[in-house]
């Protein structure tokens, strides 16, 4: 995980895509680092899980989205770092562009590094990512509590698992992916964003 935006820029034609090119500002809420989960209907529906680390959004694609059940291990595939400004991006990435499809901000908030809190001389986020063991406490509008990201495999075979930790926010009966599908930023569904953006493009 590189913590730079070279791969992000190389994969995009900013004359075509509405995705942000600028790096953007820091996290809100007194400097606490940000997280965002974006619902992304591209060739397949998935959820992009992003943590602010060293000035960029370190990112994973989670096909099934986060689970509040600690027994569920959700595949999380590393993707390129994104600029902080991406945390507020909603819109339609045009056909022919990388990641073509519709994006909404499904959840957002701030997070804490739990390993620093729990371990003596606990690792920074950069060190935890390098070790392949991240534990964070999310303060989102839909998703709250402790989550672990655990790396399995190395190199091109590297995959991560996103797992809910056992704490007071764990609830196997709650499934926000199914029951709370819309954007926390605009209140729109992914279908509404797709249709509204499509009509706007037709007018232009």
Order of alpha helices (4+ residues) and beta strands (2+ residues): alpha-beta-beta-beta-beta-beta-beta-alpha-alpha-beta-beta-beta-alpha-alpha
